Amino acid sequence: MAHCPGGWFAVRFADAIFRGARAPLYGLRSAGFFSARRVIPVTKWFGLRARLSMTGFAVAVAAALVAVPAAAVTGAGFTTVNEGVDGTGHCQNGNPAINCNIYDGKDFVWLNGGPSVAYVGDGTYFFAVLVPGGQADPNDGGAKNLSDDFDAYTNRIFSVSSATVSYGGSHDFDSNKIRLMPYADTTNNGGVYIMSICSLANGYPAKPSSCKYDAFKVQSEQAPPATDLVVTKDANPSYTRTFTWGITKDVDKTRVDQSGTSAVFNYTVKVTHSSGTDSDWQVNGTISVFNPNADSVSGVDVTDAVDNGGICAVSGGTGLTIAGFGTENVSYSCTYSSEPSPSSGTNTATAAWTPSDANLPGTSGTASFSIGFSFGTPTTLVDNCVTVTDTLGGALGNVCSTDPSPTTFTYSNTVVGTPGTCVSQDNTATFTSDTSPTTDSASQTVTLCVGADLTVEKTATPSFTRTYNWHLSKNVDKTLVEQLGGGTATFNYTVTANQTGLTDSGWQVKGTITVTNPNDWEAVTVNVTDAVDNGGSCAVSGGTNVSVPKSDSITLNYTCSYAAAPSSSAGTNTATAAWDKTAASTPDGSASGQANFAFNDGSAGNPTRVNQNITVTDTFNGVTTTLGTLTATDSSPFASATYTYPHTVRVPQFNCVRFTNTAVIVETGQSGSQTVEVCGPARTGALTIGFWQNKNGQAIINGGSSTAGVCNSGTWLRGYAPFQDLSATANCTSVAAYVTNVIKAALCTSTTNTCNSMLKAQMLATALDVYFSDPALGGNQIGAPGPIGGVTIDLQHVCTIITGTGACGGGIIDVSSAFSGPSLSVLQILSYAGSQSNVGGSTWYANVKATQVLAKDAFDAINNQVAFAP
């Protein structure tokens, strides 16, 4: 067979590069190539140079499986020649001693450990030769397994220990190298083979993730057609489990007060740990892209992905140029933002190129390789164990995450004391973790003490309060003035202040209690109480479980209060301090002190007079005036005063103004208020029936919007029964004519007939005022200050018979009976009046004219802007 034009040249091909636990990474390596033409006799394949018997080898393999529990191949494997057996010249490219890439015959390919013998690391393995793409199933029976045509995997098992290879099968074995033959020819057009080395630590069949792969090539006599690039990779899952630790220290007692000189203290130290927090899930490794073609390939992009939630990034994987028969190796890392789900997955590397640009016509343009992985036990344990020490107990031991939580240590210690003083002893337990290192501690302090009674002294100061009682009232002659045309209104006020008596209260005896501790070695906890002998009840502030420092004293405040006048004006006050004499090791458990006192002895605060002198003020419209002062007496007749005064205010043209007038006794805060209100009519902006029949009102109606030719204002008016005689299809011109006709027909002069026509006209004007003042309806066409429909009207105060001067010629009347309410909004008034009418308004309020007149007057007042707001 002829060689390829230009001859073969040295190339580099990346093995599956792995970070071995036993040796540093060797780096990039090259693939081997060789011819399939040279044949070694079968007798040579099975003629072992140095091998164990099959029985001995089975024993060795079994021992290796027990002694070397490697979960996967930890380093890398290489192919090379064995010049000591086959002679020189069979390696066409690469380092014959360590790593060959191209071979002149498939029978000259030997499994080699690499730069260090057995670089794959200690363990038990089997090897196989595969067609590229067969990495998915390196076991016997795999679709692309070339070795199982000749022997079973059990004949290809070897073990490694301390860089020494042990092999007992029928393949040649020499100088720590195993001949790969026999194996079938590859179906790869480029003559490429894949050597696999798979760990048996987890049994057979082996998972692809427990294998390492190396590509080599046999030199061909003819130039092969362009062939897809070959991708191999590894996948190394890892994550960290971090344990947190805690420590507590307890003692059966922390203080002993006694007469004896020694005491035994029993300590318990507990160390706890968490179940661990997992983090930093990663899949890392190396992707190797082999070019089995003579021409280099450029513009190769390498990507990586996992199928269980990780995000993968390839370092330097874009725009690669791979030399002919060469390999490029890129590292990748897949990271997870949270715990992977599921915990097992598949990692797939893909190389992509453009066949026309890469001189690879007819190739697919992509090549991929997938390998399974699983997150098992954590690869890194942080703070897995702690060492526990104690200042008294010494080295207590080591605790790891596999130990119970808590793990408990106990010991005792004897403290020797000295009478008359105290001996304290500090004791601290500490743990230190094995990684961070993290440390924490827990401490206990114990005290042994002995020996004297406390003493009590006190003061007693009596007091009580005499409070003078007052009453304040305020009245006004009227509270509401409603009138048209503004003007003024005058309100007359009366304020009365009078003393209603006096009250004695707040009888108290106050003072201090001083408790002195003569001991120089202990603080004593006492409960301090106080009592009087003339009916009072005493309370000590902070007197419960109060600690008196050694050789020091504490002073507490107390108060004795009386629910009624004391049974005697004089008395004796006694303070008592009590403590646990056993705990304090004192002869007695209490001590007392006394002081005498007398009420109403002429001293300051005995009594204290409250509100004997008062000042009465009055505030109106923000201005405060003093009405007078009064001095209380201790007996009847009591002090009293009456103040009268007027206030005149302006009545607004429209709407209401309120004025609140408040009288106050400055010293007591008692007050009396009156609120008055002056009102002009509500300023609505409404217009009369005369407006809506003149040209201006008619223009507004005619200019209103329409929908499908129907005037919108007419549709809105038809919502009320009196106006439902308006055509449902009326245009705005018809609506304007309707309004004119209704207003012209308005009469209410007969004493016996109804007032329907006038009521209809006035209500129609009010309805138009509402519609054409609301931007949400017909727009504010009449310049009203706001939508008239929302204005509330006082129906109990309605101006009637409006005169030319703007006055209410008929006075103010109550029309609320026509609307079932004292005050309603204009829209509510329209709705209620409409509910009392039939269609067109021929029957209205049961045709009771008196009720119709009330309703008409309400609408008339609204339209003339003389209706008052409530």
C-alpha positions in Angstrom: 0.0 0.0 0.0 1.3 3.5 -0.9 1.9 6.1 1.8 -0.1 9.4 1.8 1.4 12.1 -0.4 3.9 14.2 1.5 4.5 11.5 4.0 3.4 11.2 7.6 4.5 13.9 10.0 4.6 14.0 13.7 1.4 15.1 15.4 0.2 15.5 18.9 -3.0 14.0 20.1 -4.6 14.6 23.5 -5.2 11.6 25.7 -8.0 11.8 28.1 -6.2 13.9 30.6 -7.1 13.4 34.3 -6.0 14.8 37.6 -4.6 11.7 39.3 -4.5 11.6 43.0 -1.1 9.9 43.0 1.0 11.8 40.4 1.0 15.2 38.7 -0.7 15.7 35.4 1.7 14.9 32.6 0.2 17.4 30.2 -0.7 17.1 26.5 0.2 13.9 24.7 0.0 12.6 21.1 -1.9 9.8 19.6 -0.3 6.8 18.0 -0.8 5.6 14.4 0.3 2.3 12.8 -0.3 0.1 9.8 -2.5 -2.9 9.9 -0.4 -4.8 7.4 2.3 -6.4 9.7 1.2 -9.5 11.4 2.8 -11.2 14.4 2.3 -14.9 14.6 -0.4 -16.1 16.9 2.2 -18.1 18.8 3.9 -14.8 19.6 0.7 -13.2 20.8 0.3 -15.9 23.3 4.0 -16.4 24.0 4.4 -14.4 27.3 7.8 -13.1 28.2 6.9 -12.5 31.9 3.4 -13.5 33.1 1.7 -15.2 36.0 -0.2 -18.4 35.6 -4.0 -17.9 35.1 -4.6 -19.4 38.5 -2.0 -17.1 40.1 -3.3 -14.2 38.1 -6.9 -14.7 39.3 -5.7 -14.7 42.9 -3.7 -11.6 42.2 -6.7 -9.9 40.6 -9.0 -10.8 43.5 -6.4 -9.5 46.0 -6.0 -6.3 44.0 -9.8 -5.8 44.0 -9.9 -6.0 47.7 -6.7 -4.1 48.5 -7.0 -1.4 45.9 -10.6 -0.1 45.8 -10.1 2.6 43.1 -13.4 3.9 41.9 -12.1 4.9 38.5 -8.9 5.5 36.5 -7.1 8.2 38.3 -4.5 9.2 35.8 -4.0 8.5 32.1 -2.9 5.6 29.9 -0.6 5.7 26.9 0.3 3.5 23.9 3.9 3.0 22.8 6.3 0.5 21.2 8.4 -2.1 23.0 11.8 -1.9 21.2 13.3 -4.5 23.6 10.8 -7.0 22.1 10.0 -5.9 18.6 13.1 -3.9 17.7 13.3 -0.3 16.5 11.6 1.7 13.8 7.9 0.8 14.4 7.0 4.2 16.0 6.5 6.6 13.1 5.7 9.6 15.3 6.1 10.3 19.0 8.4 9.1 21.8 9.0 5.4 21.5 10.0 5.1 25.1 6.9 6.8 26.5 4.2 7.7 24.1 4.0 6.9 20.4 1.4 8.4 18.0 1.8 6.5 14.7 2.6 2.9 14.2 3.7 0.9 11.1 1.7 -2.1 12.3 -1.2 -2.7 14.6 0.7 -5.6 16.3 3.4 -3.2 17.6 1.1 -1.3 19.9 1.7 -1.8 23.7 -0.2 -0.4 26.7 2.2 1.8 28.7 1.7 3.8 31.9 3.2 7.0 30.5 6.2 9.0 31.9 5.9 7.0 35.1 5.1 3.4 34.8 1.5 2.6 35.5 0.6 6.3 35.6 -3.1 5.3 35.8 -2.6 4.8 39.5 -3.0 1.8 41.8 -6.1 -0.4 41.1 -7.4 -3.2 39.0 -8.4 -2.6 35.4 -9.1 -4.2 32.0 -8.2 -2.8 28.6 -9.9 -3.0 25.2 -9.3 -1.6 21.7 -12.3 0.3 20.2 -13.4 1.9 17.0 -13.7 5.7 17.5 -17.1 6.3 19.0 -17.1 3.0 20.9 -16.2 4.8 24.1 -19.9 4.6 25.1 -19.6 0.8 25.7 -16.0 -0.5 26.2 -17.3 -3.8 27.6 -17.4 -7.1 25.7 -20.2 -7.2 23.2 -20.0 -3.4 22.6 -20.8 -2.6 19.0 -17.3 -1.1 18.4 -15.2 -3.3 20.6 -12.4 -4.8 18.5 -10.8 -6.8 21.3 -13.7 -9.1 22.2 -13.4 -10.7 18.7 -10.4 -12.6 20.1 -10.7 -12.9 23.9 -12.8 -11.9 26.9 -12.2 -9.0 29.1 -11.0 -11.4 31.8 -7.9 -12.1 29.6 -7.3 -8.4 29.6 -7.3 -7.7 33.3 -4.2 -6.2 34.9 -3.5 -4.5 38.2 -1.2 -1.7 39.3 0.5 -1.3 42.7 3.2 1.3 43.4 3.9 1.8 39.7 4.3 -1.9 39.0 2.0 -3.7 36.6 0.8 -7.2 37.2 -0.7 -9.2 34.4 -1.5 -12.9 34.0 -3.4 -13.1 30.7 -2.2 -14.4 27.3 -1.2 -11.1 25.8 2.6 -10.4 25.6 3.8 -8.7 28.8 7.2 -7.3 29.1 8.9 -4.3 31.0 5.6 -3.2 32.6 4.0 -3.1 29.1 1.2 -5.2 27.7 0.7 -5.9 23.9 -2.8 -4.9 22.8 -2.9 -7.6 20.0 -5.0 -9.4 19.1 -7.8 -7.0 18.0 -9.7 -6.5 14.8 -9.2 -3.8 12.2 -10.8 -0.5 12.7 -13.7 0.6 10.5 -12.6 4.2 10.8 -11.6 5.6 7.3 -8.5 7.3 8.9 -7.2 4.1 10.5 -7.9 5.5 14.0 -8.2 3.2 17.1 -9.1 4.0 20.6 -7.5 2.2 23.6 -9.6 2.1 26.7 -8.5 1.4 30.3 -11.5 0.8 32.7 -11.5 0.4 36.5 -13.0 -2.7 38.0 -13.3 -1.2 41.5 -17.1 -1.1 41.1 -17.4 -4.4 39.3 -18.1 -5.4 35.7 -19.5 -4.3 33.3 -17.7 -1.0 33.7 -19.3 2.4 33.2 -17.8 4.7 30.5 -17.2 7.2 33.3 -14.8 4.8 35.0 -12.6 4.6 31.9 -9.7 6.5 30.3 -9.2 6.6 26.6 -6.2 7.1 24.2 -6.4 7.4 20.4 -3.7 6.0 18.1 -3.4 5.5 14.3 -1.9 2.8 12.1 -0.1 4.1 9.1 -2.0 3.4 5.9 -0.5 2.7 2.5 -3.2 4.8 0.8 -4.3 8.4 1.6 -7.6 7.9 3.5 -10.6 10.1 2.7 -11.4 13.0 5.0 -12.5 11.8 8.3 -14.5 13.5 11.2 -12.6 14.8 14.1 -12.5 12.5 17.1 -13.6 13.8 20.5 -12.7 12.2 23.9 -13.2 13.6 27.3 -13.3 12.9 31.0 -15.8 14.1 33.7 -14.8 14.5 37.3 -17.7 15.4 39.6 -16.8 17.1 42.9 -18.5 18.9 45.7 -17.7 20.1 49.2 -19.4 19.1 52.5 -18.8 21.6 55.3 -19.6 20.7 58.9 -20.4 23.2 61.6 -19.6 22.5 65.2 -20.8 23.6 68.6 -19.6 23.1 72.1 -21.3 23.5 75.5 -20.0 23.1 79.0 -22.1 22.4 82.0 -21.3 21.9 85.7 -23.5 20.5 88.4 -23.2 23.7 90.4 -21.4 27.0 89.9 -21.2 28.2 93.5 -20.8 26.6 96.8 -21.1 28.7 100.0 -20.3 26.5 103.0 -18.2 26.2 106.1 -16.1 23.3 104.7 -12.8 23.9 102.9 -13.3 21.9 99.8 -16.0 21.0 97.2 -16.2 18.7 94.2 -17.5 20.1 90.9 -18.6 17.7 88.1 -18.3 18.9 84.5 -20.0 17.8 81.3 -18.7 18.9 77.9 -20.9 18.3 74.8 -19.7 18.7 71.2 -22.3 18.8 68.5 -22.0 18.8 64.7 -24.4 19.5 61.8 -25.3 17.0 59.2 -23.1 19.1 56.8 -23.8 21.7 54.2 -23.0 20.8 50.6 -21.7 23.4 48.2 -19.5 24.0 45.2 -20.9 21.3 42.9 -18.7 21.0 39.8 -17.8 18.7 36.9 -14.3 19.4 35.6 -12.1 17.7 33.1 -10.4 17.9 29.8 -11.8 17.6 26.3 -9.4 16.2 23.6 -10.1 16.8 19.9 -8.0 14.6 17.6 -7.5 15.4 13.9 -7.0 12.0 12.1 -6.4 13.8 8.8 -3.1 15.0 7.2 -4.3 18.5 6.8 -4.8 20.9 9.7 -8.3 22.0 10.6 -9.1 25.5 11.7 -12.1 27.3 13.1 -13.0 24.4 15.4 -15.3 25.4 18.3 -15.6 23.2 21.3 -18.6 23.3 23.7 -19.6 21.2 26.7 -22.9 20.6 28.5 -24.5 18.5 31.3 -28.1 17.4 31.4 -28.8 17.9 35.2 -28.7 21.7 35.6 -25.1 22.7 35.4 -23.7 25.5 33.3 -20.5 24.6 31.5 -17.7 26.8 30.2 -14.8 25.7 28.0 -11.5 27.5 28.4 -10.0 28.5 25.1 -12.4 26.3 23.1 -13.2 28.8 20.3 -11.5 29.1 16.9 -9.0 26.2 17.5 -6.6 25.1 14.8 -5.8 21.4 15.0 -2.7 20.2 13.1 -2.8 17.2 10.9 -2.8 14.1 13.0 -2.7 16.4 16.0 -4.7 16.9 19.1 -5.9 20.0 21.0 -6.8 19.7 24.6 -9.0 22.2 26.4 -10.2 22.2 29.9 -13.8 22.8 30.9 -15.7 23.4 34.1 -19.4 22.9 34.8 -20.8 24.7 37.8 -24.2 24.5 39.7 -26.0 27.2 41.4 -27.7 24.7 43.6 -27.6 21.0 44.4 -27.7 19.0 41.1 -31.0 17.3 40.3 -30.8 14.4 39.5 -27.4 13.6 41.1 -26.3 11.6 38.1 -26.0 13.0 34.6 -24.3 12.9 31.2 -21.6 15.2 30.2 -21.3 15.8 26.4 -18.5 17.6 24.6 -19.0 18.7 21.0 -16.5 19.9 18.4 -17.9 21.8 15.4 -16.2 22.8 12.2 -17.1 23.9 8.7 -16.2 21.0 6.3 -15.5 23.3 3.3 -13.3 25.7 5.4 -11.6 23.0 7.2 -10.5 21.0 4.2 -12.7 18.2 5.3 -15.2 17.7 2.5 -17.8 15.2 3.1 -17.5 15.2 6.9 -20.4 15.8 9.2 -19.1 19.1 10.7 -19.6 18.0 14.3 -18.3 15.3 16.6 -19.4 14.6 20.1 -18.5 12.4 23.0 -20.7 11.7 26.1 -19.7 10.3 29.4 -21.8 9.6 32.4 -21.0 10.9 35.9 -22.6 10.8 39.4 -22.2 12.9 42.5 -21.6 10.3 45.1 -19.9 11.0 48.4 -18.4 14.5 48.8 -14.9 14.9 47.4 -13.9 17.5 50.0 -14.8 17.5 53.6 -14.4 20.7 55.5 -14.1 20.6 59.2 -14.8 16.9 59.3 -13.2 16.4 62.7 -12.4 18.5 65.8 -9.9 18.1 68.7 -11.4 18.8 72.1 -9.3 20.1 75.0 -10.0 21.4 78.4 -8.1 23.6 80.8 -8.8 21.3 83.7 -9.6 18.0 81.9 -6.7 18.2 79.5 -7.1 16.5 76.1 -10.6 15.1 76.0 -10.5 13.5 72.6 -11.3 13.8 68.9 -14.8 13.9 67.4 -15.7 13.4 63.8 -18.9 13.9 61.8 -19.5 10.1 62.0 -19.6 10.3 65.8 -22.9 10.9 67.7 -24.1 14.5 68.0 -23.7 15.4 70.8 -20.6 13.5 71.9 -20.2 13.9 75.7 -17.1 14.1 77.9 -17.3 14.1 81.7 -14.8 14.7 84.5 -14.6 16.0 88.1 -12.4 18.6 89.8 -12.0 19.5 93.5 -11.7 23.1 94.6 -10.0 23.9 98.0 -11.3 27.1 99.7 -10.1 29.4 102.5 -12.5 30.4 105.3 -13.5 34.1 105.2 -12.9 34.6 101.5 -13.8 33.1 98.1 -11.8 31.0 95.6 -13.0 31.2 92.0 -11.8 28.8 89.3 -12.3 29.3 85.5 -12.6 26.2 83.3 -12.8 26.3 79.5 -13.4 23.6 77.0 -12.3 24.3 73.4 -12.6 22.5 70.0 -10.4 23.1 67.0 -11.5 21.8 63.6 -9.1 20.0 61.3 -9.6 22.1 58.2 -10.4 25.8 58.6 -9.3 25.7 61.4 -12.4 26.8 63.2 -12.4 27.1 67.0 -15.0 27.7 69.7 -15.1 27.3 73.4 -17.5 27.1 76.3 -16.5 28.1 79.9 -17.7 27.7 83.4 -16.6 29.5 86.5 -17.1 28.0 89.9 -16.8 29.7 93.3 -16.3 28.4 96.8 -17.0 30.8 99.7 -17.7 31.2 103.5 -18.9 33.7 106.9 -22.0 37.7 108.3 -25.4 39.3 108.7 -26.4 42.4 106.7 -27.7 45.7 108.3 -30.7 47.9 107.4 -31.2 51.7 107.8 -34.0 53.9 106.4 -35.7 57.3 106.1 -39.5 58.2 106.1 -41.1 61.4 104.6 -45.0 61.7 104.6 -47.0 63.6 102.0 -50.5 64.0 100.5 -52.2 66.0 97.8 -55.2 68.4 98.1 -56.8 68.9 94.7 -59.4 71.6 94.1 -62.2 70.5 91.7 -63.7 72.8 89.0 -66.4 72.6 86.4 -66.6 74.6 83.2 -69.5 75.0 80.8 -70.1 77.0 77.6 -73.4 77.9 75.8 -74.4 79.9 72.8 -77.8 81.3 71.8 -77.9 79.5 68.4 -75.5 77.3 66.4 -76.6 77.9 62.8 -77.4 80.9 60.6 -78.4 80.4 57.0 -79.1 83.5 54.8 -78.7 84.7 51.3 -76.7 87.7 50.2 -73.9 87.4 52.8 -74.1 90.0 55.6 -73.2 89.2 59.3 -74.5 87.1 62.1 -74.0 87.6 65.9 -73.7 84.8 68.4 -74.0 85.3 72.2 -71.9 83.1 74.5 -72.0 82.3 78.2 -69.1 80.6 80.1 -69.5 79.5 83.7 -66.6 78.3 85.9 -67.3 77.1 89.4 -65.5 75.2 92.1 -67.2 71.9 92.9 -65.2 71.0 96.1 -61.9 69.6 96.9 -60.3 66.1 97.2 -57.6 64.9 99.4 -55.6 62.0 98.0 -52.2 60.5 97.5 -51.3 59.9 101.1 -47.8 58.5 100.9 -44.7 57.8 103.0 -41.6 57.8 100.9 -37.9 57.4 101.6 -34.9 55.3 101.1 -33.8 51.9 102.5 -30.0 51.2 102.7 -28.9 47.6 103.0 -25.2 47.2 103.9 -23.2 43.9 103.2 -20.2 43.6 105.5 -18.8 40.6 103.7 -15.7 41.2 101.6 -16.1 38.0 99.5 -19.7 37.8 98.3 -22.6 39.6 96.9 -25.8 38.6 98.8 -29.2 38.5 97.1 -31.9 40.0 99.3 -35.6 40.6 99.2 -36.4 44.0 100.7 -39.9 44.8 102.1 -41.4 47.8 103.9 -44.4 48.3 106.1 -46.3 51.1 108.1 -48.6 50.6 111.1 -51.4 53.0 110.2 -53.1 51.4 107.2 -50.8 52.0 104.3 -49.5 49.5 101.7 -45.8 49.7 100.9 -43.8 48.7 97.8 -40.0 48.8 97.4 -38.7 49.7 93.9 -36.4 46.9 92.7 -36.4 45.2 96.1 -36.9 41.6 94.8 -33.8 39.5 94.4 -31.5 42.5 94.6 -27.8 41.8 94.9 -25.8 43.7 97.5 -22.2 43.9 96.4 -19.4 42.7 98.7 -18.2 45.3 101.1 -20.8 47.7 99.7 -24.4 48.8 100.1 -27.4 49.4 98.0 -30.0 52.1 98.5 -33.6 51.5 97.3 -36.6 53.8 97.1 -39.9 52.8 98.6 -43.4 54.2 98.6 -46.2 53.5 101.1 -49.7 54.4 99.7 -53.1 54.7 101.3 -56.4 53.7 99.7 -58.2 56.0 102.2 -57.2 58.5 104.8 -54.6 57.1 107.3 -56.1 55.6 110.5 -53.7 57.8 112.5 -51.8 60.8 111.4 -48.6 59.4 113.0 -46.9 56.1 112.5 -43.8 53.9 112.4 -42.2 52.7 109.2 -40.2 49.4 109.2 -37.9 48.1 106.5 -36.8 44.4 106.4 -34.1 42.7 104.3 -34.3 38.9 104.0 -32.0 36.5 102.4 -31.2 32.8 102.2 -28.8 32.3 105.2 -27.9 28.8 104.0 -26.9 30.1 100.6 -25.0 33.1 102.2 -23.6 31.1 105.1 -24.7 33.8 107.5 -25.9 33.4 111.1 -29.3 34.9 110.4 -31.5 35.4 107.4 -33.0 38.9 108.0 -32.4 42.4 109.4 -34.6 45.5 110.0 -34.5 49.3 110.4 -37.2 51.8 111.6 -38.2 55.5 111.2 -41.2 57.5 112.7 -43.4 60.0 110.7 -46.5 62.2 111.0 -48.9 63.6 108.3 -49.8 67.3 108.1 -46.8 68.4 110.1 -46.3 71.6 108.1 -43.4 70.4 106.0 -43.2 70.9 102.3 -45.6 68.7 100.4 -47.6 67.9 103.4 -50.0 68.7 101.8 -49.4 69.7 98.2 -52.1 72.0 96.8 -53.3 71.4 93.2 -55.3 73.9 91.1 -56.1 76.3 93.9 -55.7 79.2 91.5 -57.1 78.9 88.0 -57.3 81.1 84.8 -60.2 80.9 82.4 -59.5 81.7 78.8 -61.5 81.7 75.6 -60.3 81.2 72.0 -62.3 82.3 69.0 -61.1 82.3 65.4 -57.5 81.8 66.6 -57.5 84.6 69.1 -57.3 83.7 72.9 -58.7 86.1 75.5 -58.4 85.8 79.3 -61.9 85.8 80.8 -60.8 85.9 84.4 -59.0 84.2 87.4 -60.4 82.4 90.5 -59.0 81.2 93.8 -60.5 78.1 95.4 -61.5 77.9 99.1 -61.1 75.0 101.5 -64.8 75.2 102.6 -68.2 76.3 101.3 -69.1 78.7 99.8 -66.9 77.7 96.9 -65.6 80.1 94.2 -67.7 80.7 91.0 -67.8 83.1 88.0 -69.9 83.6 84.9 -68.6 85.4 81.7 -70.8 86.5 78.8 -69.7 88.0 75.4 -70.8 88.1 71.8 -69.0 87.3 68.5 -70.1 88.7 65.1 -69.0 86.9 61.9 -69.6 87.5 58.2 -71.9 85.1 56.3 -70.4 83.9 53.1 -72.1 84.4 49.7 -71.9 80.7 49.1 -71.3 77.6 51.1 -70.7 77.4 54.9 -68.1 78.5 57.4 -67.8 77.0 60.9 -66.4 78.8 63.9 -65.4 76.8 67.0 -65.2 78.8 70.3 -63.5 77.0 73.2 -63.2 78.1 76.8 -60.4 76.5 78.9 -59.4 76.3 82.5 -55.7 76.5 81.8 -54.5 74.6 84.9 -56.9 71.6 84.6 -57.3 71.5 80.9 -61.1 71.3 81.3 -62.8 72.9 78.3 -66.2 73.8 76.9 -66.7 74.4 73.2 -69.5 75.5 70.9 -69.3 75.3 67.1 -71.5 77.7 65.1 -72.0 77.7 61.4 -73.0 80.5 59.0 -74.0 79.5 55.5 -74.8 81.0 52.2 -76.2 78.7 49.6 -74.1 75.9 48.1 -72.1 77.2 45.2 -73.0 74.7 42.6 -72.8 76.7 39.3 -76.3 75.4 38.4 -78.5 77.2 35.9 -82.2 77.9 35.8 -84.9 76.7 33.5 -84.7 80.1 31.7 -81.1 79.4 30.8 -81.9 76.0 29.2 -84.6 77.4 26.9 -82.6 80.5 25.8 -80.1 80.4 22.9 -77.1 79.7 25.2 -78.6 76.6 26.8 -80.0 75.4 23.5 -76.6 75.8 21.9 -75.0 73.6 24.6 -77.7 70.9 24.0 -77.4 71.1 20.2 -73.6 70.9 20.5 -73.6 67.8 22.6 -72.0 64.5 21.4 -74.0 61.7 19.8 -73.7 58.0 19.3 -74.9 56.5 16.1 -77.0 59.7 15.5 -78.7 59.5 18.9 -77.9 62.4 21.2 -76.0 61.3 24.3 -77.7 63.8 26.6 -81.1 62.5 25.5 -80.0 58.9 26.3 -78.9 60.1 29.8 -82.2 62.0 30.4 -84.2 58.9 29.5 -82.6 57.2 32.6 -85.2 59.1 34.6 -88.9 58.1 34.2 -90.3 61.6 33.8 -88.2 62.1 30.7 -88.8 58.7 29.1 -91.4 60.4 26.8 -88.3 61.7 24.9 -87.7 59.6 21.8 -85.0 56.9 22.3 -83.6 57.9 18.8 -83.8 61.7 19.3 -80.9 63.6 17.9 -79.5 66.6 19.8 -81.8 69.1 17.9 -84.8 67.0 19.0 -83.5 67.0 22.6 -83.1 70.8 22.6 -86.7 71.1 21.3 -87.9 68.7 23.9 -86.3 70.8 26.6 -87.9 74.0 25.3 -91.3 72.4 25.1 -91.2 71.0 28.7 -90.1 74.3 30.1 -92.7 76.3 28.2 -95.4 74.0 29.5 -94.4 74.5 33.2 -97.3 75.6 35.4 -98.0 75.3 39.1 -100.8 77.9 39.8 -103.9 75.9 40.5 -104.8 75.2 44.1 -106.5 71.9 43.2 -104.6 70.5 40.1 -101.2 68.9 40.2 -97.8 70.7 39.8 -96.4 68.0 37.5 -95.4 70.3 34.6 -93.5 72.7 36.8 -91.8 69.9 38.8 -90.9 68.3 35.4 -89.4 71.5 34.1 -87.4 72.2 37.3 -86.1 68.6 37.5 -85.2 68.7 33.8 -83.1 71.9 34.4 -81.4 70.2 37.3 -80.7 67.1 35.3 -79.2 69.2 32.5 -77.0 71.1 35.1 -75.7 67.7 36.3 -75.0 66.3 32.8 -73.3 69.4 31.4 -71.2 70.1 34.6 -69.6 66.6 34.7 -66.5 65.9 32.5 -67.4 62.2 32.7 -70.9 62.9 31.2 -71.4 65.8 28.9 -68.3 67.8 29.9 -68.3 70.9 32.0 -70.0 73.1 29.5 -71.5 75.5 32.0 -68.3 76.3 33.9 -69.4 74.8 37.2 -66.8 74.6 40.0 -67.3 70.8 40.0 -69.7 68.1 39.0 -73.1 69.3 40.4 -74.3 65.7 40.8 -71.9 65.2 43.7 -73.0 68.2 45.7 -74.9 67.4 48.9 -78.1 69.5 49.6 -79.6 70.2 53.1 -83.2 69.2 52.4 -84.4 70.5 55.8 -83.4 74.1 55.0 -84.6 75.0 51.5 -85.1 78.6 50.3 -88.6 79.2 48.6 -90.2 81.9 46.6 -87.1 83.6 45.5 -87.5 87.4 45.2 -85.9 89.8 42.8 -83.6 90.9 45.5 -82.2 87.4 46.0 -84.1 86.8 49.3 -86.2 83.8 50.3 -89.6 85.4 50.0 -91.3 82.2 51.3 -88.7 81.6 53.9 -86.8 78.4 54.7 -88.8 75.1 54.6 -88.2 71.4 55.2 -88.6 69.4 52.0 -87.0 66.2 53.2 -90.3 64.3 53.3 -90.4 64.4 49.5 -87.0 62.7 49.3 -86.9 60.3 52.2 -83.8 61.8 53.8 -82.5 64.9 55.5 -79.7 65.5 53.0 -78.9 63.9 49.7 -76.5 64.5 46.8 -78.1 66.1 43.7 -77.8 62.8 41.8 -79.6 61.0 44.7 -82.3 63.7 44.6 -82.8 63.2 40.9 -82.9 59.4 41.3 -85.5 59.5 44.2 -87.7 62.1 42.4 -87.6 60.0 39.2 -88.6 56.9 41.1 -91.8 58.6 42.2 -92.9 59.2 38.6 -94.4 57.2 35.8 -93.1 57.5 32.2 -93.4 61.1 31.1 -94.4 62.4 34.5 -98.1 62.4 34.2 -98.5 60.7 37.6 -95.9 61.8 40.1 -95.8 61.5 43.9 -99.3 59.9 43.6 -100.3 63.3 42.2 -100.3 64.8 45.7 -99.7 68.4 44.8 -98.3 69.3 48.2 -95.5 66.8 47.9 -94.9 67.8 44.3 -94.5 71.4 45.4 -91.9 70.4 48.0 -89.9 68.5 45.3 -90.3 71.4 42.8 -89.0 73.9 45.5 -85.9 71.7 46.0 -85.0 71.7 42.3 -85.9 75.4 42.0 -83.5 76.2 44.9 -80.7 74.1 43.3 -81.2 75.7 39.9 -81.1 79.2 41.4 -78.0 78.4 43.6 -79.9 79.2 46.8 -79.9 75.6 48.2 -77.8 75.1 51.3 -75.3 72.4 52.0 -75.8 70.4 55.2 
